[in-house]
Structure formats: structure tokens, C-alpha cells
Amino acid sequence: MRLVIKWLLSAVALLLVAYIYSGVQVVGFGSALIAAAVIGLLNAVLRPILIVLTLPVTIVTLGLFLFVINALMFWSASGLLGGFHVNGFGAALLGSLIYSALGLLIDAALAPRVAS
């Protein structure tokens, strides 16, 4: 159930990114749901492989190259889908930063509470 809620909130976050930043366009909520799922799949499957392959560059840049990898995942999802469009790499970089920040808020909201 938590996964479905996170997926729905991620789609809402993607719509919010499109509302805040004009470099990202999402046609509707259905497209946002599909785009959130594709971004999640790319981050789960392709991102770890890219991190390992680019480890030397990531070390030299003190981890800043991970922003490039996030932007590539975001941009790749837009290339695979019709209702989700990103206007280039710069827009993908800024859009992925906003989307990641919203994802952190979603994770914090959905984190299990520990009673003290």
C-alpha cells in the first residue's frame, strides 16, 4: 500500500515540477503516473549500473556527477514517453533537482514514526 501511495505522490510531484518549471511539461495525471513509474524503474535498474561505471568521474567531482546521472534518468524518461517532455539537458538537471527535493519530502512524510 505504501508503494502505491508513494507512486501517486510522485506523480503529483511531477505535476508540481511541471507547474513550477516551464522546462518540463506533463500532459495530465495519467501521463504523470506513467512517467513517475518509468523514472522509478530507470532509477532502480539503470542508475546503479551508471553509478558503478562512472565511479572514477564521481570520485573526482566529489559526487557532483550524480546530479548528471539523475538528470540523464529524468531526460531518458521523457524520451521514452509521449505525455512527458523535458526541453533539453539543462531543463532535465533543474527538473530532476526539484523532483528529487519533492521526493525527499514524500519519503519523510511516509517514513514510519517511531514512538519514544
KACOR-V150024 format. One record per residue. RES is the residue in three letters. SS is DSSP state (h for helix, s for strand, l for the rest). OMEGA is omega as a letter, one per 20 degrees, with the letter a starting at -180 (none if undefined). Layout:
BEGIN
res = [RES,RES]
ss = [SS,SS]
omega = [OMEGA,OMEGA]
END
This chain:
BEGIN
res = [MET,ARG,LEU,VAL,ILE,LYS,TRP,LEU,LEU,SER,ALA,VAL,ALA,LEU,LEU,LEU,VAL,ALA,TYR,ILE,TYR,SER,GLY,VAL,GLN,VAL,VAL,GLY,PHE,GLY,SER,ALA,LEU,ILE,ALA,ALA,ALA,VAL,ILE,GLY,LEU,LEU,ASN,ALA,VAL,LEU,ARG,PRO,ILE,LEU,ILE,VAL,LEU,THR,LEU,PRO,VAL,THR,ILE,VAL,THR,LEU,GLY,LEU,PHE,LEU,PHE,VAL,ILE,ASN,ALA,LEU,MET,PHE,TRP,SER,ALA,SER,GLY,LEU,LEU,GLY,GLY,PHE,HIS,VAL,ASN,GLY,PHE,GLY,ALA,ALA,LEU,LEU,GLY,SER,LEU,ILE,TYR,SER,ALA,LEU,GLY,LEU,LEU,ILE,ASP,ALA,ALA,LEU,ALA,PRO,ARG,VAL,ALA,SER]
ss = [l,h,h,h,h,h,h,h,h,h,h,h,h,h,h,h,h,h,h,h,l,l,l,s,s,s,l,l,h,h,h,h,h,h,h,h,h,h,h,h,h,h,h,h,h,h,h,h,h,h,h,h,h,l,h,h,h,h,h,h,l,l,l,l,h,h,h,h,h,h,h,h,h,h,h,h,h,h,h,h,l,l,l,s,s,s,l,l,h,h,h,h,h,h,h,h,h,h,h,h,h,h,h,h,h,h,h,h,h,h,l,l,l,l,l,l]
omega = [a,r,r,r,r,r,r,r,r,r,r,r,r,r,r,r,r,r,a,a,a,r,r,r,r,a,a,a,r,r,r,r,r,a,r,r,a,r,r,r,r,r,a,a,a,a,r,r,r,r,r,a,a,a,r,r,r,r,a,a,r,r,a,r,r,r,r,r,r,r,r,r,r,a,r,r,r,r,a,a,r,a,a,a,r,a,r,a,r,r,r,r,r,r,r,r,r,a,r,r,r,r,r,r,r,r,r,a,a,a,r,r,r,r,a,none]
END
